[in-house]
Amino acid sequence: MMSRTVVIVGGGYGGSVVAKALDAEADVVLIDPRDAFINSAGSLRALTQPDWAHNMFFPYDQWLRRGTVVRDRAVSVDPGGVTLASGRRVEADFLVLATGSSYAYPAKPASDSTPDVLDDLLRTHKELAGSERVLILGAGPVGLELAGEIKEVWPHKHVTIVDPAEDLLPAFPAEMRDELRRQLDELGIDLRLGAGLSAPPTTGAGQAGTFTVTTTASEEITADLWFRAHGVRINSDYLADGRLTTRNPQGQVPVTETLNVRGYEHVYAIGDLTDVAEAKMAGYAMQHGEVVAQNILAQSRGEQPATTYRPLPHPMILLPLGPRGGVGQLPTPDGPAVVPAETVSAYKGADLFTGRFTEQFRAV
């Protein structure tokens, strides 16, 4: 079998799975502006516990044995390859688009180098450590998780979460949501749903400085620091020129059930970038990566790509509130099951998947 060049744009949860799976079988070129795979599920704990922060990073050059890592950014993709910000061109036999999405810092790092990410987190940690009252805008999983991590380290800080939505996690069963509310009450987290802010805070996100805001329900909230925990943006600007495909209004790419970009047998897209109808979560991106690796291996052997991806019929979640608390829903043969805090802790909360990635990325 002749070695094929597989160019993977993006080394996050999905892209890293493909790179690792094909490293021994193909000429892998991984394009990412960062120097390491970052397990961003650990960002919020890295913020509250800086000694823990190094656990998030898995340097590409330590776990890719044969593959090449190009620290650059894609600015255009066409059926033959990728054009980079540096002007360099990378030709590909197979293309995998895995650029994911961006999210407000600190849930996803803002910098591209590991030392800079650590510096950012430490600086924000100091701002947080000195702030008694914290406001979080957004009561989705990220906002809730951030509140839980803050309360784990500083149980006496006053944490308020504001969200215009009327309910917490409406896609999940009442049993799980009731348990979530019970735990938030127990932690003393002040939840203000059904109202947004009439004007944004006067300070920058993550920058200490006392301010007062008014909600659209005319309540005043005074805090010393605030964080944004909403607003996902799909990273697909490099596809804007239309040389490869057309994006949907959300910036996502249409894919087939084999995760091929529609119209191409040798181009794939995975993770948040795809128009697969499911929540955008790391675990799903990793499953996409496994499907695509199987299909590229089949094609390299001259076979048809036959591995398909089917989204789960019910949403799944593991939402830790610190290392010991949290709520979740997992698939079982009999349908989705709400799981207790102990299960959430065992699967995710205790180490935020560090063990899993240490295993995945260990040098072989």
ABEGO torsion letter per residue (X at the ends): XBBBBBBBBEABAAAAAAAAAAAAABBBBBBBABABBBBAAAAAAAAABAAAAAAABBBAAAABAABBBBBBBBABBBAAEBBBAAGBBBBBABBBBAAEBBBBOAABBABABAAAAAAAAAAAAAAAAABABBBBBEABAAAAAAAAAAAAABAABBBBBBBABABBGAABBAAAAAAAAAAAAAAGBBBBBGBBBABBBABBBGBBEBBBBBBAAGBBBBBABBBBBBGBBBBAAAAAAGAABBBBAAGBBBBBAAGBBBGBAABBBBEAABABBBBBBAAAAAAAAAAAAAAAAAAAAGBBBABBBBBBABBBBBBBBEAABEBBBBBBAAEBBBBBAAAAAAAAAAAGGAAAAAAAABBX
